């Protein structure tokens, strides 16, 4: 576990293989495939299927995701008081032309829009408010990505700039890839990737006909200012 902690601190990301068994992965996929897709938090196009507020929309996933191994990883690598504050499910189909350019994850989801100094700009999606918080809040967040498919450069594995999380908020058009070469982050089915939101990252189009299904969960122990509340805080982790 020390090795993964050192990578998170120095590089801004780490990959842990074989966290979920093949049986567990199949069960999670079965639950996702069985849900009603008429909710406003579901988005489906030819290039992407996504479920926002995933743990709230599909509560049957909670005991499948928060197995003892995940609880142990969260407590040891993130901190004792880190809890889920945002969750999304992504399915990039095998023939998807959707790609994501270089960026940092700069927004959080909250329950309502309030005029609070240091929070902004705001964006509004169906049933959800998103806002850029102060850097200190972003620095408190760890993102856990559970991979339900083998993922590599051919089906949208993340590319990252190692160590870029330590440079604060900065514009992607200032990136010099000659000075900071990007690294691809392949993850096998059942493995997880953990990253910091200020890590500069991107993903390419799919070219091998294979899906890339990922459960994305953000954790924080930060308290928001001015009455703002995390939109998805409250999912309890199981005990070790």
DABELKA-V865425 format. One record per backbone hydrogen bond with DSSP energy under -0.5 kcal/mol. NH is the residue of the N-H (numbers start at 1). CO is the residue of the C=O. If there is no record, write none. Layout:
nh:NH co:CO
nh:NH co:CO
//
This chain:
nh:5 co:1
nh:6 co:2
nh:7 co:3
nh:8 co:4
nh:9 co:5
nh:10 co:6
nh:11 co:7
nh:12 co:7
nh:12 co:8
nh:13 co:7
nh:14 co:194
nh:16 co:192
nh:17 co:15
nh:19 co:190
nh:20 co:190
nh:25 co:21
nh:26 co:22
nh:27 co:23
nh:28 co:24
nh:29 co:25
nh:30 co:26
nh:31 co:27
nh:32 co:28
nh:33 co:29
nh:34 co:30
nh:34 co:31
nh:35 co:32
nh:39 co:36
nh:42 co:39
nh:43 co:50
nh:45 co:48
nh:49 co:91
nh:50 co:43
nh:51 co:89
nh:52 co:41
nh:53 co:87
nh:54 co:87
nh:56 co:53
nh:57 co:53
nh:58 co:54
nh:59 co:56
nh:61 co:58
nh:62 co:59
nh:65 co:61
nh:66 co:62
nh:67 co:65
nh:70 co:67
nh:71 co:67
nh:72 co:68
nh:73 co:69
nh:74 co:70
nh:75 co:71
nh:76 co:72
nh:77 co:73
nh:78 co:73
nh:78 co:74
nh:79 co:74
nh:82 co:79
nh:83 co:220
nh:84 co:235
nh:85 co:218
nh:86 co:218
nh:88 co:216
nh:89 co:51
nh:90 co:214
nh:91 co:49
nh:92 co:212
nh:93 co:91
nh:96 co:93
nh:100 co:203
nh:103 co:201
nh:105 co:197
nh:106 co:104
nh:108 co:131
nh:110 co:129
nh:111 co:229
nh:114 co:112
nh:116 co:114
nh:119 co:116
nh:120 co:118
nh:120 co:132
nh:123 co:130
nh:125 co:128
nh:128 co:125
nh:129 co:110
nh:130 co:123
nh:131 co:108
nh:132 co:121
nh:133 co:131
nh:137 co:134
nh:138 co:134
nh:139 co:135
nh:140 co:137
nh:141 co:138
nh:142 co:219
nh:143 co:195
nh:144 co:142
nh:144 co:217
nh:145 co:143
nh:145 co:193
nh:146 co:144
nh:146 co:215
nh:147 co:145
nh:147 co:191
nh:148 co:146
nh:148 co:213
nh:149 co:213
nh:151 co:187
nh:155 co:152
nh:156 co:153
nh:156 co:205
nh:157 co:152
nh:159 co:202
nh:160 co:183
nh:161 co:200
nh:162 co:160
nh:163 co:11
nh:164 co:161
nh:166 co:163
nh:167 co:164
nh:168 co:165
nh:174 co:171
nh:175 co:172
nh:177 co:175
nh:179 co:176
nh:180 co:176
nh:183 co:160
nh:185 co:158
nh:187 co:151
nh:190 co:147
nh:191 co:188
nh:192 co:16
nh:193 co:145
nh:194 co:14
nh:195 co:143
nh:196 co:12
nh:199 co:196
nh:201 co:103
nh:202 co:159
nh:203 co:100
nh:204 co:157
nh:206 co:96
nh:207 co:154
nh:208 co:154
nh:209 co:94
nh:212 co:92
nh:214 co:90
nh:214 co:212
nh:215 co:146
nh:216 co:88
nh:216 co:214
nh:217 co:144
nh:217 co:215
nh:218 co:86
nh:219 co:142
nh:220 co:83
nh:228 co:225
nh:231 co:109
nh:232 co:85
nh:234 co:84
nh:235 co:232
//
